[in-house]
Each structure stands twice: as structure tokens, then as C-alpha cells.
Amino acid sequence: MSTDTPVPLSFTTPVTTDLLRGALDVEGTEAGLLPHRLPADARAQAPDGQIALAEAQPSGVRLVFRTRATVIELTARRTRTAYQGVPPRPDGLYDLLVDGALAAQGSVSGGNVLDVDMSTGSTEFRTGPVGTVRFDGLADRDKDVEIWLPYNERTELVALRTDAPVTPAPDRGRKVWLHHGSSISHGSDAASPTATWPARAALLGGVELVNLGLGGSALLDPFMARTMRDTPADLISVKIGINLVNADVMRLRAFAPAVHGFLDTIREGHPDTPLLVISPVLCPIHEDTPGPSIPDFSRLGEGKVSFAAVGDPDERAAGKLTLRVIRDELARLVEQRSSDDPHLRYLDGRELYGEADASELPLPDALHPDAATHLRMGDRFAALAFGEGGAFAGS
């Protein structure tokens, strides 16, 4: 249900913050409104372009409103990332939910392109026009509408047009779940924005998601902890580990105090909020081999890139981190802290994706799950966290 030739509609509604959920900041651009998943002060402290790229990709961000419109058009300008030598990724999808159920999907064309040469790290930026996604044939009745933005395309929102008035959706009293993690939480290779594992779990759990999953950037940064401290939330989770290993940024001596400091900062703003610490899902290349991990270009001729761990396992004795080491340490730290913090819980990430899953659904590039695995992880997290006895049950 999409077109690049917008049909004039009677009502144009400014895209403003009262229609947005899942964003912590917005920025006006020459095209429109750019949602950010990190506030300006955190963005100012980001040490590299990776975080800037990731936080402006609106994973979990959606427009939410009430209308009886039968036709909805959203005009936006996307920025896609393309990797030289690798086939173009599919267009980012917009998921349209009506009264909580997926009703349609579509994409916009045009937009900007960031070309990346993975072998050298060089980039080239090419500008392009705005595009429009159109949803029609909707029921002629009052309804709650959500348009979930692509998790993998920087998205500047330009115009919202409908054939009936739009008003902000009322507060339905759902609890807010604030989550932080790596590219797996960001979305990696999920099928669509509501099919990332956090979005899937949030919809099943009946909560409002604020997703701070940032590709390559779950590194226990103090500015991230402060962001979480200052963001209103009823439920909080942090998924810690894979980026620390594959970026090779920390030794065991620094890891434990960094985790304590990260959790201490969150607790300054949320002293009694249910807080779930999640260790890494299974990643065979890093279970016992430290980082860093680097792209393996041996299959580039086939249009594929995978990753390889190039650390030395013997360096574990000197404190280099592996996923097994991190899981053991996180379990110990949570047990230690929980004696004074009854609302703190631990979840072994292998309960979301473990040995049996890896045999059935191996990680396609050795680091990131595929679309089917995202759904499985979301279903399992919903059962483990929101189900009976879970960290978020009854909260």
C-alpha cells in the first residue's frame, strides 16, 4: 500500500511531538522533523559517528493518533546505509497498526544514501528526494492508529495527510518499558519495525516501548546511563555484553565497576523500578574467543559479509572478555546487588537464543539473528519477563 505520487487529501496534520512515541528528542531539519533516540546532551558526548548513525534510526519510534480516516499518507525523507560490494538491503518498512493489530506495510523511495566501503571505512553521502507511503482501504470508524517507522533508516518526517481529522491518541494507561542493548536490540535483520524482538515483546506484553538498542554502541557509556536515569519508565532492562567483546574495549578489571556504576546511575532516577539485567544471547564465535571481531570479506564476491573473532583465547587469563566470562560476572554482580535491591533481576540471554536455537537458526553473519529468530526471542522474552514469575509480571 504505497505510492510515490501523493494524492491530495483534505487534512494535513503537523508532525509534532504529541504524535510521537519512543523518541527522546526531535530536531527540525530543512525537510521536516527528525526523531532522535538520545537527547542532545547525550549526543554531544558520543565519541564517534556510529552512535550518531544508530540513534537517528528510529527503532521503536512511532506516530500514534486517533482518526476515522480511510486513507493515510506519510511523507518522509529517508537516509539509507549501503555497503559497497554487498547487494542493497531491502527498503525499510513502515508498519501500520490499527487498534493494536498489524493492518498494512509500506515503504518510501528516494531519500539519501550513505555509501560505506567496509574495507577502508570511507563513506560518501548522496542526497535524494522525499517519498510518500500511502495506506488506504482502512475502516471508516474511529480507531487508534500507529505508524512504526523503519528501524534501519534515518527518517525525517515531512507531512501527514488524511481524509479525516487526526487527534493525539489518549493515554491508555500502559506501562513504559525502557530497554537498552546492542544491534540485536536495535533490530539487526528483523523483518519489520514491529518484528524486532523488543517491539514484538512490547506488543505481546501490552507496554509502551522506548528502545535504546543502538547498533555497535552498548558499551556501558555514562551518558547512556544518565539518559536512562532521566527517562520516565515503569520497567527497565539492559542487555550487556556483545559489544564489549566484539569491540574489545574493556578488561574484566574494568567491567565489574563499570556495570556497578551504570546500574547505580540508573537507580538514582529509578530507585524502585523493576530492573532486568540481560546477559548476551549465544554467539558461538565469541563464547570463548575474545574480540575484536572484524568483517570477513572472503565471501564478498557472493555478496555476503560475515564476521570473525580474531582475539586470542589465551588472553582470557589476562582479563580479556568473552561471552561466558561476562555471563558469569553479570550473574555474580546481580546476585550481590539484589540483597539490597529486591527489584533487580537477571536473565541469561541464552534463554532467548541458545545452543538448540543456533543449531536450528544459526546466525547468518555469525553475529546477528535473522527475522525468524527475532520473533522467537520476542515471544520468549514476553513469556519470561511479563509472564508469571517474571521480572515485569504484575508491575
C-alpha positions in Angstrom: 0.0 0.0 0.0 2.5 2.7 -1.1 2.9 5.2 -3.8 5.5 7.9 -4.6 2.8 10.1 -6.1 0.8 11.6 -3.2 -2.9 12.1 -3.8 -4.2 15.4 -2.3 -6.2 14.8 0.9 -8.4 17.2 2.9 -6.5 17.2 6.2 -2.8 17.9 6.8 -1.6 17.4 10.3 1.7 18.8 11.5 4.0 16.1 12.8 4.7 17.2 16.3 5.9 15.6 19.5 2.4 14.9 20.8 2.0 12.4 18.0 5.4 10.7 18.6 6.2 7.9 21.0 9.6 6.2 21.5 11.7 9.3 20.7 13.6 11.2 23.4 14.2 14.3 21.4 13.4 15.8 18.0 15.3 18.1 15.7 13.9 20.4 13.0 15.6 19.9 9.6 15.1 21.6 6.2 12.9 18.6 5.3 10.9 18.2 8.4 11.2 16.7 11.9 13.9 14.2 12.8 13.3 12.0 15.8 16.2 11.2 18.0 16.5 8.3 20.4 19.1 10.1 22.5 18.8 13.6 24.0 21.0 16.4 22.8 23.3 16.3 25.8 24.0 12.6 25.3 24.6 13.1 21.6 27.1 15.8 22.3 29.2 13.3 24.4 29.0 10.5 21.8 32.6 9.7 20.8 32.1 8.6 17.2 29.7 8.6 14.3 28.5 5.1 15.0 26.2 6.3 17.8 25.0 9.3 15.7 24.0 6.9 12.9 22.3 4.4 15.2 20.4 6.7 17.5 18.8 8.6 14.5 17.5 5.3 13.1 14.1 5.3 14.8 13.8 1.8 16.1 10.7 1.6 18.2 9.6 5.2 17.3 6.1 5.5 16.0 3.4 8.0 15.2 0.3 7.4 17.3 -3.0 9.1 16.8 -6.8 8.6 16.7 -8.8 9.1 13.5 -11.6 7.7 11.4 -9.5 8.2 8.2 -9.7 5.6 5.5 -6.6 6.9 3.7 -3.3 8.0 5.4 -0.2 9.3 3.7 3.1 10.0 5.4 5.8 11.8 3.5 9.3 11.4 4.8 12.9 11.6 3.7 14.9 8.5 4.5 18.7 8.0 4.7 19.8 4.5 3.9 23.2 2.9 4.5 24.6 1.0 1.6 27.8 -1.2 1.7 30.0 -1.4 -1.3 30.2 -4.9 -2.8 27.1 -6.1 -0.9 23.6 -6.2 -2.5 21.3 -3.4 -1.4 19.3 -4.1 1.7 15.5 -4.2 1.3 13.7 -0.9 1.7 12.9 -0.1 5.3 9.2 -0.8 6.1 6.6 1.3 7.8 4.2 -0.9 9.9 0.6 0.4 10.2 -1.2 -0.9 13.3 -4.9 -0.3 13.7 -6.2 -0.9 17.3 -3.0 -2.8 18.0 -3.1 -5.2 15.1 -0.8 -5.0 12.0 -3.0 -3.8 9.1 -0.6 -2.8 6.4 3.1 -2.2 5.5 4.8 0.1 3.0 8.0 1.9 2.1 9.1 5.2 0.8 11.5 5.6 -2.1 14.1 8.2 -2.9 16.0 9.7 0.0 19.6 10.0 0.9 22.2 7.2 0.7 25.3 6.8 2.9 27.7 4.6 0.9 30.2 2.8 3.1 33.4 1.0 2.0 33.8 -1.6 4.7 37.3 -2.4 3.7 38.6 1.1 4.2 35.9 2.7 6.4 35.4 5.6 3.9 32.0 7.0 3.2 30.2 9.0 0.6 26.9 10.8 1.2 24.4 11.3 -1.7 21.2 13.3 -1.3 17.8 12.4 -2.7 14.2 13.5 -2.7 11.4 12.8 -0.2 9.0 9.9 -0.7 5.5 9.0 0.4 4.0 5.9 1.9 0.2 5.5 1.4 -2.2 3.3 3.3 -5.8 3.1 2.1 -8.9 1.0 2.4 -9.0 1.5 6.2 -12.2 1.0 8.1 -14.4 4.1 8.3 -14.6 4.2 12.1 -12.8 5.8 15.0 -9.6 3.9 15.7 -6.2 4.1 17.2 -3.5 4.2 14.5 0.2 3.6 14.9 2.8 4.0 12.2 6.0 2.4 13.3 9.0 3.9 11.5 11.8 1.8 9.8 14.3 0.7 12.4 17.1 0.8 9.9 16.6 4.2 8.1 17.2 7.6 9.4 13.8 9.2 8.9 12.9 12.9 8.6 9.1 13.3 8.9 7.7 15.8 6.4 3.9 15.6 6.3 0.9 13.6 7.5 -2.2 13.7 5.3 -5.5 12.0 5.8 -9.1 12.2 4.6 -10.4 12.8 8.2 -9.1 14.7 11.2 -6.3 13.4 13.4 -6.0 13.9 17.1 -3.3 12.6 19.5 -4.2 9.2 20.9 -5.3 9.2 24.6 -3.2 7.7 27.3 -4.3 4.1 27.6 -2.5 3.6 30.9 0.1 1.2 29.6 3.4 1.0 31.4 6.6 2.3 29.8 9.3 -0.2 29.2 12.8 1.3 28.7 15.3 -1.0 27.1 19.0 -0.6 26.2 21.1 -3.1 24.1 23.2 -3.6 21.0 22.3 -4.0 17.3 20.3 -7.1 18.2 18.0 -4.9 20.3 18.2 -2.2 17.6 16.7 -4.6 15.1 19.6 -6.1 13.1 17.9 -8.2 10.4 14.3 -8.2 11.7 11.5 -8.3 9.1 10.0 -5.0 10.0 9.8 -2.4 12.8 7.2 -4.3 14.9 9.1 -7.6 14.3 12.3 -6.6 16.2 12.4 -8.7 19.3 11.9 -5.7 21.7 8.9 -4.5 19.7 7.4 -8.0 19.5 7.8 -8.4 23.2 6.3 -5.0 24.0 3.2 -5.6 21.9 2.7 -9.0 23.5 3.3 -7.5 26.9 0.9 -4.6 26.4 3.5 -1.9 27.2 4.9 1.2 25.6 8.4 0.7 24.3 11.3 3.1 24.4 14.1 1.3 22.6 17.6 2.4 23.2 19.1 -0.5 21.4 21.9 1.1 19.4 23.9 -0.9 16.8 27.5 -1.3 18.0 27.0 1.0 20.9 26.0 -0.9 24.1 29.3 -0.1 25.8 28.3 1.0 29.3 28.7 4.6 28.4 28.0 7.0 31.3 25.9 9.3 29.1 23.6 6.3 28.3 23.2 5.5 32.0 22.3 9.2 32.6 19.8 9.1 29.8 18.1 6.1 31.3 18.2 7.7 34.7 16.4 10.7 33.4 13.8 9.0 31.2 10.4 8.2 32.8 9.9 4.4 32.9 7.9 1.8 34.7 10.1 -1.1 33.6 13.8 -1.1 32.7 16.1 -3.6 31.1 19.7 -3.5 30.0 21.3 -6.1 27.7 25.1 -6.1 28.3 28.0 -7.9 26.7 28.3 -8.5 23.0 29.6 -5.0 22.0 32.1 -5.0 24.9 33.6 -8.2 23.4 33.4 -7.5 19.7 34.7 -4.0 20.1 37.4 -5.2 22.6 37.1 -2.1 24.7 37.4 -3.4 28.2 39.1 -5.9 30.5 37.5 -7.8 33.4 39.1 -5.5 35.9 37.2 -2.5 34.5 34.0 -4.4 33.6 32.6 -5.1 37.1 33.0 -1.5 38.3 31.5 -0.2 35.1 28.4 -2.4 35.5 28.1 -1.2 39.1 28.4 2.4 38.0 25.9 2.0 35.2 23.3 0.4 37.4 24.0 2.9 40.2 23.3 5.8 37.9 20.0 4.3 36.7 19.0 3.7 40.3 19.5 7.4 41.0 16.4 8.1 39.0 14.6 4.8 39.3 15.3 3.5 42.9 12.4 1.0 42.9 11.6 0.3 39.3 11.9 -3.3 38.2 15.3 -3.6 36.5 16.3 -6.6 34.5 19.9 -7.3 33.5 20.2 -9.5 30.5 23.4 -11.2 29.5 24.4 -12.0 25.9 22.5 -14.4 23.7 24.6 -17.3 22.3 27.2 -16.1 19.8 29.5 -19.1 19.0 32.4 -17.1 17.7 32.7 -15.1 21.0 31.7 -17.7 23.6 35.4 -18.5 24.4 37.3 -16.3 22.0 37.8 -12.6 22.9 37.3 -9.7 20.5 37.7 -7.9 18.4 35.5 -9.2 15.7 36.1 -8.0 12.1 34.3 -8.3 8.8 35.3 -11.4 6.9 35.4 -10.4 3.2 36.1 -13.8 1.8 32.5 -14.1 0.6 32.2 -10.6 -0.7 32.2 -12.0 -4.2 29.0 -13.8 -3.3 27.5 -10.5 -2.0 27.8 -11.6 1.6 29.7 -10.4 4.6 30.2 -12.3 7.8 32.2 -11.7 11.0 35.1 -13.5 12.6 36.6 -13.3 16.1 40.3 -12.5 16.0 41.2 -12.3 19.7 43.5 -14.8 21.3 41.7 -17.2 23.7 44.9 -17.4 25.8 44.4 -13.8 26.7 41.4 -14.6 28.9 43.9 -15.2 31.7 44.9 -11.5 31.4 41.3 -10.4 31.7 40.1 -10.2 28.1 36.4 -10.7 28.0 34.4 -13.4 26.4 30.7 -14.0 26.5 31.0 -16.8 29.0 33.1 -14.6 31.3 30.5 -11.8 31.0 27.6 -14.0 31.8 29.3 -15.4 34.9 30.3 -11.9 36.1 26.8 -10.4 35.5 25.1 -13.3 37.4 27.5 -12.7 40.3 27.0 -8.9 40.3 23.2 -9.1 40.2 23.2 -11.7 43.0 25.4 -9.4 45.1 23.4 -6.3 44.4 20.0 -8.0 44.8 20.4 -8.5 48.5 19.9 -4.7 48.8 17.8 -4.3 45.6 14.8 -6.6 45.6 13.6 -5.2 42.3 16.8 -6.2 40.4 16.7 -9.4 38.4 19.0 -11.3 36.0 18.1 -13.1 32.8 20.6 -15.4 31.0 20.5 -14.3 27.3 20.8 -18.0 26.2 17.2 -18.4 27.4 16.3 -16.2 24.5 18.7 -17.8 22.0 20.8 -20.8 23.0 22.5 -23.9 21.7 19.4 -25.6 20.3 18.3 -22.4 18.6 21.8 -22.0 17.0 21.5 -25.4 15.5 18.1 -24.7 14.0 18.6 -21.0 13.2 22.3 -20.2 13.0 23.3 -16.5 13.0 23.6 -15.7 9.2 26.7 -13.5 9.6 27.9 -15.0 12.8 26.8 -12.0 14.9 23.2 -11.1 14.2 19.9 -13.1 14.3 17.6 -13.4 11.3 14.0 -12.4 11.1 12.6 -15.7 12.5 15.0 -15.5 15.5 13.8 -12.0 16.3 10.2 -13.3 16.6 11.3 -16.2 18.7 13.3 -14.0 21.0 10.4 -11.6 21.4 8.0 -14.4 22.2 10.3 -15.8 24.8 11.1 -12.5 26.4 7.4 -11.7 26.7 6.8 -15.1 28.5 9.9 -14.8 30.7 9.6 -11.2 31.7 5.9 -10.4 31.6 4.7 -13.9 32.4 4.0 -15.4 35.8 7.1 -15.0 38.0 8.9 -12.8 35.5 10.7 -9.6 36.4 8.0 -7.5 34.9 5.0 -9.6 36.0 2.3 -7.6 37.7 4.3 -4.4 37.5 
